[in-house]
Amino acid sequence: MADIAQRNRSTKIIATLGPASSAPETIASLHTAGADLFRLNFSHGAHEDHLASLQAIREVEQSAGVPIGVMADLQGPKIRIGTIDGGGIDLADGATYRFDLTDRPGDEKRAPLPHPEVFAALEEGMDLLIDDGRLRLTVGKIGDDFADCEVVTGGHLSDRKGVNLPQALLPMGAMTAKDQADLLFALDAGVDWVALSFVQRPDDIAEARRLIAGRAAVMAKIEKPAALHQIDEIIELADAVMVARGDLGVELPVEEVPALQKDLVRRARRTGKPVVVATQMLESMVSAPVPTRAEVSDVATAVYDGADAVMLSGETASGDYPVAAVEVMDRVAAKVESDPGYRNIMDAEHADPEATSADAITAAARQVAETISASAIVTYTTSGSTALRAARERPPVPTLVLTPSLITARRLAVAWGLSCVHSADASGFTDMVDRACRAAADRGIAVTGDRLVITAGVPFGTPGATNSLRIAWVP
């Protein structure tokens, strides 16, 4: 195994690829700068563009010798108004305006809203938010194919603007026909994660899992207020959670989003599910070489909360400084994690182990590593469950994961503190220790004389059977 530089942080970084970052050399630079997982945004770009990006990522992975995760982020249903004569009209505060199902272009009195499911869910008093909340209307009189609304916050209403309905549970699934086609393509291409947009209910996750059939892990994007009513069930069914603050900040009062972010991170951490904080983290770096101080504090807050990963969207997809944005995020995360206060938070808030032998061994590994000042915890895993237990403990030392499954190694790229090595499973205790010591030395995690805490399942190669702990000295 070639010498591989170890990240100096445990929080992972996700970078979205797009026009500003699709060149293979840029993808390589993003990974070098700190990107651990790449996001392919299926709201934009053709399939051939995403395939070229994925192939470039795999080439970087081969060159770097480090498993790299790839996420396909599905667009989900998009509710938009239809066309308007002249491209748009101005709505005055207090005016009455109608939306209907007719296909005639809109005018100063009405506009088409070609979504029958919306009218089926509307109730008097609900809000319609248009153009990311810039316009707000309240529903009054409702018919089967129309809704008369009062303009609360007016402005310019133009063609094809998006519509949000924060109080409605819409009778529609999380995947459109386009999403299903994108999903099939992404699975055939070999992505590791599928991020599911527009999640409203646990059934949305169950349906996605049925279609994916184990070919990728499922990340639930929490961006609809309706999802919050059954959030524990959604987290339980998903493999990971994304706090998608963009739509949440449109559909909820903005002052509610920070507390909600903290609550979602805590809930995910308690269950041992990776949790990602996303949207507008370094937004000003789309066009500026440095972020605002508020943005730096925003990233730091997510790290202090114990998020597994923080994500860049437009900053790396279409911004002028994609590599610099990753470098800033890398430095901020590393600096926060070096703060003694960060370690105090992690020690105070990690979840209690479940009453299983695997959880008991994993919790003991963290405690032993602290007691003997080990350089790292090394865990063997096939399915990834043992490694995720280790991440849930938020240990103060790196966790090196050895797995015979490259698929598992790539999926674990999103999880806190895990450094994955694709390696054959151990054949016995001596081989287990030898492999662990070599991998730790190759990653620069340990040197001769250092101690490692090693966990594994015996018989070796049995998924989910972590039942042994060994202390080893690096020769």
N, C-alpha and C positions, 0 to 999 in steps of 0.2 A: 504494500500500500504506500502511495506517495505521501510525503509530508503535506498536511492540510492545515491551513490557518484556522484556529478556533475563534468564533465570534466572542467578543468581550461583553456580551449581554445575553440575557435569557429571553427577553421579550422579542418576538419575531416581527419581521417587516414583510408586508405584502405590497407588491408594486403592480399597478394596472398597466398593461401594454396597450399601445395605440399608435397613432401616426407619429408621435414624437419619440417612440421607443421601440419600433418594430424591427429596426435593423439588428442583425445578429451581434454586431460589435457593441451596440448600445445595451442589448440584453446582457451581454457578458459584463459590461461596465456596471450595470445595475446590480448584478449579483455580487461583484467584487465590492461595491459600495455598501452592501448590506442586505439586499433583497433575498429573503429565504423562500418565498413562494410568489408565483406570478398569477395575476388575474386576467382572464380573457373575458372582456365585457361583450356579451352577445346582443346588447342593445345597439351596438355599432359594429361595422365591419362585416365582410363576407367570410364565408366558411374557409375559402382558400387563404385568406389573410390570417385567420386564427390557426390554421394548420401550419402555415409557414412559421408563425411565432412559436408554436409548440415544438416543432422540429428544431428550431434554433435553441430553445431552452434545453432540449435533450442533448444537444451538442455541447452546450455550456456545462451541463451536468457531467457528461462524460469527461470533459477536459478538467473540471474542478475536482472530480472524484467525490462529490457530495450530493446526496439525493436532494432534488429540488421538486417542490410541489407545484401543481398547476390546477387552477380553479376555473371552471366555466361558470360564469355568472349569468343566469337566464334573465331575460328581460321581464317576463311576467306580463299580465294584462295591463294595457295602458288605456285609460279612459280619456278621450279627447273630444272637444267640440268639433263640428264640421266646418265647412267653409263659410265665409262672410263676404257679401258684396263689397268690393273695394279693398278687401284684405283685412278690414277691421273697423270697429266703431268705438266711440267713447261712451262709457256708462257713467252717469252721474249718481252720486250718493242719494239714496232715497227713491230712486226710480224703480219702476216695475219692469221686469224683463222675463220673457218666456223661453224655456228650452223645450224642444219637442222632437219627435221621431221622424218628422218629414225630412225629405232629402233636398228641399229647396235651400239655396244659400241664405244665410242670415242677413238681417238688416237691423235698423235701430230699435225694433220692437221684439225680435226673437232670433234664435239661432238653433241650428240642428245639434242634437246630442244623440248620435246614432248608437245608443247602448240601451236596449230594452231592459236589461238587468238593473240598470240604474233606477229607472222609473218603478220597477218592482220593489226596490228597497227603500225608496224615499218616503219620508214622513214629514208632516208639517213641523216646522221649526228647525229642521236640520240645516247645516251649512253646506254650501258648495264653495270650494276653494279653487280658484282658477289661476293658472300661470304661477305655480309654486306659492300660492297664497297671496299673491299681489292683489287679486280681486276676491272679495267675499260677498256671497249672496245668501240670503236665508229663504228657505222654501216656504211658500204659502199654499195656495190652492194646487191640488195635485189631481191629475187624471191618469188614465192608462198610458197615454202617449204624450203627456205634457206636464210641465211644472211651472207655475208662475212664482217668480222669486222677487224679493226686495233686495236692491243693491245696498249693501252695508258699507262696503269699501269699494268705491268705483275706480275707474281707470280705463286704459285702452284694452279692449278685447279684440284679439286678432285671431286669424285662422289657426285651427289645429292645436290650440293650447290645451295643456293637460288639466284634468279635473280631479280633485281629491274630495272624498266624502268621509270625513273623519268619524262621523257618528253612525255610519251605515255598515251593516254586515252584508256585503254584496253576495248574491246567489251565483257565484262564479268560482271556478277553481283557480289554483295558483299558476296553472300552465295553459297557454294557448296552443293552437296548432303549430305556430312558429316555434314556441318553446319546445314542443315535443320533437320537432324536426331538428332543432339545435341540440337538444339533449342526445338524440340518437347519434348525430354527427360527433359530438364531444366524447361520448362513450367509446365510439369506434376509434376515435383519434387517440384515446388513452389518457384522458384527464383524470386527476386524482380526487378532486372535489367538485361537487355541483352545488352552487349557491342558489337557493330557491327564493325568488322574489314573491311579493304579494301574499305572504303566508297570513292567513286569518284564523285557521283552526288546525287542530292536530291531524284531521283527515287529509289536509294538504300535504303534510309530511309523509303520511302513510301512503298516499297515492304516488308520490315521487319515489319512495323506497321501492314500491312495487315495480315501477317502470325501470328503475336503475338496476334492480336485482343484484345488488352487491358489487357492481362494477366500478362504483365510486362512492365516496363518503358524501353525506348530505349535510349542508350547512343551511340553517334556517335564518333568513334575513328578517329581523324584527323591525318592520317599518310601518305596520298598520296597527292603529289602536285596538282593533278587534282582537289581535293576537294576544294582547295583554290579559284578556279575560281567562285564557287557558294556557298561560305561559309555561307553567310547570310541565304540563302534558306535552307541549310542543318541544321543550328542551329535552324531555325524556326520550322522545321519538327521534330527535335529530342527533347527528354525530357532533355537531358544533353549532354555534350561534354567532350571528353577526348583528351588532347594534348599528343599524343603518340610520344614522341620525338625520340624513337629508329629508326623507319623507316623514320621519317622526317629527321633525321640527316644523314641517308644514301642517301636519294634521293635528298636532298637539300644541298648546301654548309653549313658546320657546323656553320659558322659565322652568317648565316641567322636565325638559330633556336631560339636564345634568343629573338630577336625582334618579331618573329612570335608567340612565346609563349605568350608574353605580349599582342599582338594584339588579339589573340584568347580569352584570359582571359577577356579582356575588352569587346569584342563583346558579349560573353556569359553573362557577368554580366549585360550589358545593357538590355538584353532581359529577365533577371531573370532566366536564365537556369543554373543549377549547372555546374561547370567546374572543371575538374580533371587534375592535372599535374602529368605525369607518366614517368617512365623509367629511370633507373640508378641513382636514387636520392641518394641512399647510397650504391652504387654498391660495394665499397670495403668491406662492412660489410658482403658480401657473405663469405669471408674468414678471416676477421679481426674483433676483438672485438670493435674497435672504427672506426669512419669514418674519411675521410680526411677533412681538413678545407674547401677545395673547395666544397665538398659535402654538408657540413653544410650550407655554403653560398647559395648553389643552392636551398636547401629546404627553407631557409629563404626568398630568392627572390620570390619563388612561393607564400609564405604566405603574404609577403609585397604587391604582386600584387593583393591580394584578392581572390585567388583561393579558391573554396569551399572545395576541398580535395586534398591531396597529396597521392601518391600511392607507395607501395613497391611491387616489383615483385620477382626476384630471391633472394633478401635479406631474405624474409620470406618463400618463396616456397622451396628453396633448399640450403639456406645458413647455416652456422655453428652457427649463432647468431640471430635467428629470433625474439625472444622476445626483445633482446637488441636493435635491429634495430627499433622496434616500440617505445621503450622507448626513444631512441635518437630523433626520429621524434616528439614525444610528447613534449619533453623538448624544442626543437628548436622552434616549433610552439607557445608554451606557452610564451617563452621568447620574441619572436618577437611581439606577441600581447600585451605584457606589455610595449612595447616601445611607448612613446608618439607620435613618428613620425608615427607609424602604424595607430594610430587613426586619425591623420591628413590626411593620405592618404585615409582612408576609408571615412572620411567626405567629402573630396574633390571630390571623384570619383564615389559616388553612383549615380545611374541613376535617372533622373527626373521621377516622377510618371506619369502614363498615366491618361487621362481625364475620369476616372471612379470613382464611389463612393468607390469601394473596395480599389483602389490605394490611394485615398485621405485619407481614414481612416487609412491605414497602414502607410503612410508617416506621418500623424498626430501623430500616436502612438509613432513613434520614437522621434518626436520633444517633445511631452509631457513627455516621459520617461526621456529625457535629462533635461527638464526644472524643473521637480519636483524631480529629482534624484531617480527615481523609481528603485527598485531592479531587476525588470524583466518586459518584455512584455509577456503576456499570450494571445495566439490566439487559437480560436476554428476553426477546419477545418474538412471537410469530404473528399474532393478530394485532398487536399494538396495545392491548388492554393493560398489560403490566406497565408499559411506558407511560400511559396516560395516568395511571395511579401515581407513578413517581412524579409526574408533572404537577398533579393536584397537591402534593405535599409541599411544593415550592421550596425545595432544599437549598441550602446556602452554597452548595458546590455544584459544578456541572453534572448533568446526567448523560452518560454515554449509552446509547441504545444500539445493541447488536441484534440484527434480524436477518434471517435468510430470505425475507420477502422484500423485494425492491418496492412493491406496491405499498406495503406497510411503511417502509422508510419514507417514501414520498408523502404519504398522508400525514405522517407525524411531523412534517416540516412546519406545520402551523402551531404546534404545541409548545408551551413555555419551557424553556431550559433544556429541551431535548436535542442532542447532537447525534444524528443517526449514521450508522455504518452498515452497509449491505455486506453481510458476512455469513458464511455457512454456520449452521448451528453447531454447538459444542458436542463432542462425542463422549465426554466424561469430565470429571472435576478438574483434572490436570489441564486438559485442553481448554476448558472454560476459563481458567485463570490465565493461561498463556495468551489466549485470544484477547481477553480483556486488557491485559497489560500492554500488548502490542498496539492495540487500537488507541489506548489512552496516550501512549508515547507518540504515536504517529500524529495524533491530533494536537499535540503540545499541551495536553491536559495534565500529564504527570511525567515525572522524571525518576531516574533510579533512586530507590529508597523511599519514594512516596507510597502511601497506602491507598488502596481502593476498597470500596464496599461493593460486593458483587451479589446480585440476586438472579435467580434462575428457577426454572421448573424442572423437577426430576420426576419421571424420566424426561430427558432432554427432548425438545421438539414437540412437547404436549402443550397445545394452546391453553392459556388461562390457568396454568397449574403452578404458578409461582409459589414455591414452598421451601426454598433454601436461601441462606445468606452466608456469604464467605468473605472474610477479610484477607486481602492479599497485599504483598509488598511487590513493587515494581522492581524487577532485577536490573 
